[in-house]
Amino acid sequence: MSSIENMIAWMQARKGKVTYSMTSRMGPKSYDCSSSVFFAMIAGGFLSSGSMGNTETLFGMSGTKLKEISRGEVQRGISSSQALQEVQLVRMDTLVFF
């Protein structure tokens, strides 16, 4: 069963322990904005192990795994502060981004 809480736990476990890198984006010591979201989605059971893509791939999931929302709709979550975009994870059946 998919779990937003498992996604948030994956992100929280790395908070302050990893660096941002577009060239070394596959962990475990660094990720970029999209690879961290992919790994969190895998940890949450939303994607199969080995799934990977980029920001365009994530935006392509809008309407399926992801739902675009406004800042005012964000309820509970964390953000990727070193990323070019801000990604929010909220308690819903789908991962939400804006």
RAJOBEL-V283939 format. One line per field, one symbol per residue. psi: psi as a letter, one per 30 degrees, with the letter a starting at -180 (. if undefined). A space follows every 50 residues. Layout:
# RAJOBEL-V283939
psi: ???
This chain:
# RAJOBEL-V283939
psi: kkjeeeeeeeeeffkgfllkkffiggaffllaeeeeeeeeeeefgfllkf klaaeeeefffkfdflkklleffkdkalljfglflkkkkljaflkkl.
